[in-house]
């Protein structure tokens, strides 16, 4: 599709503030669209109901029973991943990420063995070290976070996210991608993000190149509790503008350039919005400029704290009558996070959103390197240069531009060279650069640093 839109001109404007919706449709990769049709609302419903059938998935619940508790739930998830592995021709690598969680004096009373369930689809390009991760947490709870016995269905929080991850794995593991894909069902989220913390530390220690983590937590409800409004078109993406491991030198450079809204997670969120809305009809991705909901947290946070690019995906309206509630009926109203309150068509849409982004990025060439905005002289033009990415050569690059007050990229210019000079001032606009292949798959956007 690049050849269709890009001529021998130095650059052409491709996208204006989301106004050219027809272009987004035309530029869909038919391979990605075909995968999206495989994502089944019926399958997602079956996965959620099966997870609910374990009665409780509390992190500290039974690990011996074959039918009840966290042990039975994780064994079933692993067995499903293994089935997908057989269908993949043996490419999918399935395992437990097991660790002993020390007592914390609060929600873990004694040392306990916990297990994330991980399925890895290795990339096909030995020069592409990127790992793209998608996660949901499979543990559940009721009102009392230490209640390990009562019925804790956790249908939306977070069987919905776990089901999305599993359905993505089922569909995507049959394909081949340049980058490595990692599908994770996290444990211990409700007790304190323990599963994600362990896996993030392991990733850091073992040198994993976690290029992006999309954490799906509470993604199956389309009902607004206070408004009685059903919104099955909107979904939130939470992202940090500034890395929590930023050094003093990096902070000084950021403050000088004014790029507090251009950290890696914030750039990834913009990418998610553009790609997801390109592929998934009737979807409005809302970018929320916070690490997470107000004073709350999720499994993406430990990855951010290790320096990885990580975001949280969550439904637009949480229903707190269903979330973290004992299952009961009061004054004729039924409380509890039950499967009949999940909107499976909405969950299908969110799953497709994740899949489109993961596939587009996994097939894309890698990010351009050493991206710089040149500052050798005072000028009202903006000159940028960069180096080609490692691995497969791209067909070209997009230079992206937006007003300093705009949350979204407003214009994209295509160039085949590794430099570009635009007749727009770096004083008045923000810029970024991404690589693109012949099929139109884009890399993540790299924020340029000052250079000469």
C-alpha positions in Angstrom: 0.0 0.0 0.0 3.0 2.4 0.5 3.6 2.4 -3.3 -0.1 3.4 -3.8 0.2 6.5 -1.6 3.9 7.5 -2.0 5.5 8.8 -5.2 8.9 10.2 -6.0 8.1 13.4 -4.1 10.2 14.0 -1.1 7.1 13.7 1.1 3.3 13.8 0.9 0.8 14.5 3.6 -1.0 11.3 4.5 -3.0 11.9 7.6 -4.7 15.0 8.9 -5.9 14.8 12.5 -7.9 11.6 12.0 -10.1 13.3 9.3 -9.3 10.9 6.5 -11.2 7.9 7.8 -11.4 6.4 4.3 -7.6 6.2 4.1 -7.5 4.2 7.3 -9.9 1.6 5.8 -8.0 1.4 2.5 -4.7 0.8 4.2 -5.8 -2.2 6.2 -3.6 -5.3 5.8 -6.0 -8.1 4.6 -4.0 -10.6 6.7 -4.7 -8.7 9.9 -8.3 -8.2 8.9 -8.6 -12.0 8.3 -7.3 -12.7 11.8 -9.8 -10.2 13.3 -12.7 -12.2 11.8 -11.4 -15.3 13.7 -11.8 -13.5 17.0 -15.1 -15.0 18.3 -17.5 -13.5 20.8 -18.8 -17.0 21.5 -15.3 -18.3 22.3 -14.7 -15.4 24.6 -17.9 -16.1 26.4 -17.0 -19.8 26.8 -13.5 -18.8 28.2 -15.0 -16.4 30.7 -17.6 -18.9 31.9 -15.0 -21.6 32.3 -12.9 -19.3 34.4 -15.9 -18.5 36.5 -16.6 -22.2 37.0 -13.6 -22.6 39.3 -15.7 -20.8 41.9 -12.8 -18.7 43.2 -9.5 -17.8 41.6 -8.3 -16.0 44.7 -4.5 -16.0 44.6 -4.3 -17.9 48.0 -7.1 -20.3 47.2 -7.0 -24.1 46.7 -4.1 -25.4 44.6 -4.9 -29.2 45.0 -8.4 -29.5 43.6 -8.8 -30.3 39.9 -12.1 -28.3 39.7 -11.9 -25.4 42.2 -9.5 -22.7 43.1 -6.4 -21.0 41.7 -4.6 -24.2 41.0 -7.3 -25.7 38.8 -7.7 -22.4 37.0 -4.0 -22.0 36.1 -3.7 -25.7 35.1 -6.7 -25.2 32.7 -5.2 -22.0 31.2 -1.9 -23.8 30.6 -3.7 -26.7 29.0 -5.6 -24.4 26.6 -2.3 -22.6 25.7 -0.9 -26.1 25.0 -3.8 -26.9 22.7 -3.1 -23.7 20.8 0.6 -24.8 20.6 -0.4 -28.1 18.9 -2.5 -26.1 16.4 0.5 -23.8 15.8 2.7 -26.7 14.7 4.6 -26.8 17.9 5.9 -23.2 17.7 4.2 -22.0 20.8 6.3 -22.4 24.0 4.0 -22.7 27.1 5.2 -22.7 30.7 4.6 -21.5 34.2 6.5 -18.5 35.5 6.7 -19.8 39.1 8.1 -18.0 42.1 7.8 -17.9 45.8 6.1 -14.7 47.1 7.4 -13.7 50.5 5.0 -12.8 53.2 4.3 -9.1 53.2 2.5 -8.7 56.5 -0.6 -7.5 54.7 -2.1 -9.6 51.9 0.4 -12.5 51.8 0.5 -14.1 55.3 3.2 -16.7 54.5 5.6 -17.6 51.7 3.5 -18.9 48.8 4.2 -20.4 45.4 2.5 -18.3 42.7 2.4 -19.0 39.0 1.9 -16.8 35.9 0.9 -18.7 32.8 3.0 -17.8 29.8 2.8 -18.7 26.1 5.6 -17.4 23.8 5.5 -17.4 20.0 9.2 -16.9 18.9 9.8 -14.4 16.1 11.1 -15.6 12.8 13.8 -12.9 12.3 16.9 -13.6 14.4 17.9 -10.0 14.0 14.6 -8.8 15.5 14.8 -9.0 19.3 11.6 -7.2 20.1 9.1 -8.9 22.5 5.5 -7.8 22.3 3.5 -8.7 25.3 -0.2 -8.8 26.1 -1.6 -9.6 29.5 -4.6 -10.1 31.8 -4.8 -11.3 35.4 -6.6 -14.5 36.1 -7.0 -14.2 39.9 -10.2 -12.9 41.4 -11.6 -11.6 44.7 -14.8 -10.5 46.5 -15.3 -7.6 48.9 -12.8 -8.9 51.5 -9.5 -9.3 49.7 -8.5 -12.0 52.1 -11.6 -14.1 51.6 -10.2 -17.2 49.8 -13.3 -19.5 50.0 -16.5 -17.7 48.9 -17.7 -17.6 45.3 -15.5 -15.0 43.5 -16.5 -15.2 39.8 -14.3 -12.3 38.6 -16.0 -12.5 35.2 -15.1 -9.0 34.1 -12.2 -8.4 36.6 -10.4 -10.0 35.0 -11.6 -13.1 33.3 -12.4 -10.7 30.5 -8.7 -9.7 30.1 -7.5 -13.3 30.4 -10.0 -14.5 27.8 -8.9 -11.7 25.4 -5.3 -12.9 25.8 -6.2 -16.5 25.3 -8.3 -15.8 22.2 -5.5 -13.7 20.7 -3.1 -16.5 21.4 -5.4 -19.0 19.7 -5.6 -16.9 16.6 -2.2 -15.5 16.3 -0.1 -18.6 17.2 -1.0 -20.0 13.8 0.9 -17.2 12.1 4.5 -16.2 11.7 5.8 -12.8 12.9 9.2 -11.1 12.8 9.0 -10.1 16.5 8.4 -12.5 19.4 4.8 -12.5 20.9 4.3 -13.2 24.6 0.8 -14.0 26.0 0.5 -13.9 29.8 -2.2 -14.7 32.3 -0.9 -12.9 35.5 -1.4 -14.0 39.1 -1.6 -12.0 42.3 -2.9 -8.7 40.8 -5.5 -8.3 43.5 -3.0 -9.1 46.3 -0.5 -6.5 45.1 0.6 -6.9 41.5 2.9 -9.8 42.5 2.8 -11.8 39.3 3.6 -8.8 37.1 6.3 -7.6 39.5 8.0 -11.0 39.3 7.8 -11.2 35.5 8.9 -7.7 35.0 12.0 -8.2 37.2 12.7 -11.5 35.4 12.4 -9.7 32.0 14.9 -7.1 33.2 17.4 -9.6 34.7 17.3 -11.8 31.6 17.6 -9.0 29.2 14.2 -9.3 27.4 13.6 -6.5 24.9 10.0 -5.9 26.0 9.1 -3.4 23.2 5.5 -3.0 24.4 3.2 -4.5 27.0 -0.6 -4.1 26.7 -2.3 -4.9 30.0 -6.0 -5.7 29.7 -7.8 -5.4 33.0 -11.6 -5.0 33.2 -12.4 -4.9 29.5 -15.8 -6.6 29.1 -18.4 -4.1 30.4 -20.1 -1.6 28.3 -22.7 -0.3 30.9 -22.3 3.0 32.7 -23.3 2.5 36.3 -24.5 6.0 37.2 -25.8 6.9 33.7 -27.5 3.7 32.6 -25.9 4.4 29.2 -24.5 1.5 27.2 -21.3 2.5 25.4 -19.8 -0.4 23.4 -17.6 1.8 21.2 -15.2 3.5 23.7 -12.2 2.0 25.4 -9.5 3.7 27.5 -5.7 3.5 27.2 -3.8 4.8 30.2 -0.2 5.8 29.6 2.6 7.6 31.4 4.2 10.7 29.8 7.4 10.5 31.8 9.3 7.3 32.6 9.6 6.5 36.3 13.2 5.6 35.9 14.1 8.9 34.2 17.6 10.2 35.2 18.4 13.8 36.2 20.1 14.3 32.8 17.1 12.9 30.9 14.7 15.0 33.0 16.7 18.1 32.2 16.7 17.3 28.4 12.9 16.6 28.6 12.2 19.9 30.3 14.3 21.8 27.8 12.5 20.2 24.9 9.1 20.2 26.5 8.4 16.6 25.7 6.6 15.6 28.9 3.8 14.1 26.7 6.1 12.2 24.4 7.5 9.4 26.6 7.5 5.9 25.1 4.3 4.8 26.8 2.5 7.9 25.6 3.8 7.4 22.1 2.7 3.8 22.2 -0.8 4.9 23.3 -1.0 7.2 20.2 0.1 4.2 18.0 -2.6 2.0 19.6 -5.3 4.5 18.9 -4.3 5.0 15.2 -3.9 1.3 14.4 -6.9 0.1 16.4 -9.3 2.6 14.9 -7.9 1.8 11.4 -8.8 -1.9 11.8 -11.8 -2.1 14.2 -15.0 -0.4 13.1 -17.1 1.6 15.6 -14.2 1.9 18.0 -13.2 5.1 19.8 -9.9 4.8 21.7 -9.7 7.3 24.5 -6.2 8.3 25.5 -6.0 8.9 29.3 -2.9 10.8 30.4 -2.4 8.9 33.6 -0.4 5.8 34.6 -3.8 4.3 35.7 -7.1 5.3 37.1 -7.1 7.9 39.9 -5.0 6.5 42.8 -5.2 2.9 41.4 -2.8 0.5 39.7 -2.4 -2.5 37.5 0.0 -5.0 36.1 1.5 -2.7 33.6 3.0 -0.6 36.4 5.8 -3.0 37.4 6.9 -3.1 33.8 7.0 0.7 33.6 9.1 0.7 36.8 11.6 -1.6 35.1 11.9 0.8 32.2 9.7 -1.0 29.7 7.0 0.6 27.5 3.7 -0.5 29.1 0.1 0.7 29.0 -3.3 -0.3 30.5 -6.4 -1.0 28.5 -9.7 -0.7 30.3 -13.4 -0.3 29.5 -14.8 3.2 29.4 -17.2 2.8 32.3 -16.6 0.5 35.3 -19.6 -0.9 37.1 -18.6 -0.9 40.8 -21.8 -2.8 41.7 -20.2 -5.8 40.0 -16.5 -5.2 40.8 -14.9 -6.6 44.0 -18.4 -7.5 45.4 -19.8 -10.4 47.3 -22.3 -12.2 45.2 -25.7 -11.3 46.8 -29.1 -9.8 46.3 -30.1 -6.7 48.2 -33.4 -4.9 47.7 -34.0 -6.8 44.5 -30.6 -5.9 43.0 -28.0 -8.6 42.3 -24.4 -7.7 43.1 -21.4 -9.5 41.9 -19.0 -9.9 39.0 -21.0 -12.5 37.1 -20.6 -13.6 33.5 -24.1 -12.5 32.5 -23.0 -8.9 33.0 -20.2 -9.1 30.5 -20.9 -7.7 27.0 -19.1 -10.3 24.8 -19.5 -8.3 21.6 -17.8 -5.4 23.3 -15.1 -7.8 24.6 -14.7 -9.1 21.0 -14.1 -5.6 19.9 -11.4 -4.9 22.5 -9.7 -8.2 21.7 -9.6 -7.3 18.1 -8.1 -3.9 19.0 -5.3 -5.6 20.9 -4.7 -8.1 18.0 -4.6 -5.5 15.3 -2.0 -3.5 17.2 0.1 -6.5 18.1 0.1 -7.9 14.6 0.8 -4.6 12.9 3.8 -4.0 15.1 5.0 -7.6 15.0 5.1 -7.5 11.2 6.6 -4.0 11.0 10.3 -3.3 10.6 12.1 -2.2 13.8 12.3 1.4 15.0 14.6 3.9 13.3 17.7 4.6 15.5 19.5 7.7 16.7 16.7 10.0 15.7 17.7 13.6 16.0 16.3 17.1 15.4 19.3 19.1 14.2 20.1 22.3 16.1 23.3 23.5 14.4 21.7 26.7 13.3 18.7 29.0 14.0 16.0 28.4 11.4 12.3 28.3 11.1 12.5 24.9 9.3 13.0 21.6 11.1 15.7 19.2 9.9 15.7 15.6 11.2 18.0 12.7 10.6 18.2 9.1 11.8 19.7 5.8 11.1 18.1 2.7 9.5 16.8 0.1 12.0 18.4 -3.2 12.6 17.1 -6.3 10.7 14.9 -6.0 7.7 15.2 -2.8 5.7 12.1 -0.6 5.7 10.4 0.7 2.5 10.7 4.2 4.0 9.9 6.3 7.0 7.1 8.5 8.2 8.0 11.9 9.8 5.0 12.7 12.1 4.0 16.2 13.2 1.5 17.8 15.5 0.7 21.0 17.3 2.2 21.3 20.8 -1.4 21.3 22.2 -2.6 18.3 20.1 -2.8 14.8 21.8 -2.7 13.1 18.3 -0.3 13.2 15.4 -1.9 15.5 12.8 0.3 14.9 9.7 2.5 12.2 8.4 5.2 12.7 5.7 6.7 9.8 3.8 10.4 9.8 3.0 12.7 7.1 1.6 15.9 8.8 2.9 17.1 8.8 6.5 16.7 12.6 6.8 14.1 15.2 6.1 13.7 19.0 6.3 10.2 20.3 6.8 9.1 23.9 6.4 7.6 23.9 9.9 9.4 25.3 13.0 10.5 22.9 15.8 9.5 25.8 18.1 5.8 25.3 17.2 5.4 21.6 16.6 6.4 18.2 18.0 7.9 15.6 15.6 8.5 11.9 15.6 9.8 9.3 13.2 8.7 5.7 12.5 9.8 3.1 9.9 7.2 1.5 7.5 7.4 -1.6 5.3 6.0 -2.2 1.9 2.7 -3.5 3.3 2.2 -0.4 5.4 3.1 -1.9 8.9 4.5 0.9 11.0 7.0 0.8 13.9 6.5 2.7 17.1 7.2 6.4 16.9 10.6 7.6 18.1 10.8 11.0 19.7 13.9 12.9 18.3 16.5 14.2 20.6 18.5 17.3 19.9 21.7 16.8 17.9 24.1 18.2 15.3 
